Amino acid sequence: MQHSKQDTNNVVKRKMSFFATMKAVFWSFFGVRKGKDSAHDVENLNPIHVVIAGVLGALILITILILIVKLVLSKVII
């Protein structure tokens, strides 16, 4: 399967904003995305934004979990 440079340019120039991508990735973390919204995302999300949003979402989730664990452990040890 060969992809031309034109195909790559078309994918990268998709219209949805980075905020819309973050929102879609947020909902995908919880697995509660409607079918029609998911299909719309596939057609309109910029894949580069999806990768960046996924990494940011994972970092935020890990940070929140670490803070919760530290909070719980600090209460237990006292």
C-alpha positions as CSV (number, residue, x, y, z in Angstrom):
1,M,0.0,0.0,0.0
2,Q,1.6,3.2,-1.1
3,H,0.7,6.6,0.2
4,S,1.6,9.7,-1.8
5,K,2.8,13.0,-0.3
6,Q,-0.6,14.5,-1.4
7,D,-2.5,11.9,0.8
8,T,-0.2,12.8,3.8
9,N,-0.8,16.5,3.3
10,N,-4.6,16.0,3.1
11,V,-4.6,14.1,6.4
12,V,-2.4,16.7,8.2
13,K,-4.6,19.6,7.0
14,R,-7.8,18.4,8.6
15,K,-9.9,21.1,10.1
16,M,-10.6,20.2,13.8
17,S,-8.9,22.3,16.4
18,F,-6.5,21.0,18.9
19,F,-9.1,21.7,21.7
20,A,-11.6,19.5,19.8
21,T,-8.9,16.8,19.5
22,M,-8.3,17.0,23.3
23,K,-12.0,16.6,23.9
24,A,-12.2,13.6,21.7
25,V,-9.2,12.0,23.3
26,F,-10.6,12.8,26.8
27,W,-13.8,10.9,26.0
28,S,-11.9,8.1,24.4
29,F,-10.0,7.6,27.7
30,F,-13.3,6.8,29.3
31,G,-14.7,4.9,26.3
32,V,-17.9,6.9,26.1
33,R,-17.9,8.2,22.5
34,K,-21.0,8.0,20.4
35,G,-20.7,6.1,17.1
36,K,-21.6,9.1,14.9
37,D,-19.2,11.3,16.8
38,S,-16.4,8.7,16.5
39,A,-17.0,8.5,12.7
40,H,-16.9,12.3,12.5
41,D,-13.6,12.3,14.5
42,V,-12.0,9.8,12.2
43,E,-12.8,12.0,9.2
44,N,-11.8,15.3,10.7
45,L,-9.1,14.9,13.4
46,N,-5.5,15.7,12.6
47,P,-3.5,12.5,13.4
48,I,-0.6,14.6,14.7
49,H,-3.0,16.4,17.1
50,V,-4.3,13.0,18.2
51,V,-0.8,11.7,19.1
52,I,0.0,14.9,21.0
53,A,-3.3,14.9,22.8
54,G,-3.0,11.3,23.7
55,V,0.5,11.8,25.2
56,L,-0.7,14.9,27.1
57,G,-3.8,13.0,28.3
58,A,-1.7,10.1,29.6
59,L,0.7,12.5,31.4
60,I,-2.2,14.3,33.0
61,L,-3.8,11.0,34.1
62,I,-0.6,9.6,35.5
63,T,0.1,12.9,37.4
64,I,-3.4,12.9,38.9
65,L,-3.0,9.2,40.0
66,I,0.4,9.9,41.6
67,L,-1.1,12.9,43.5
68,I,-4.0,10.8,44.7
69,V,-1.6,8.1,45.9
70,K,0.7,10.6,47.7
71,L,-2.4,12.2,49.3
72,V,-3.7,8.8,50.5
73,L,-0.3,7.6,51.7
74,S,0.3,10.9,53.6
75,K,-3.0,10.4,55.5
76,V,-2.3,6.7,56.3
77,I,1.3,7.3,57.6
78,I,0.2,10.0,60.0
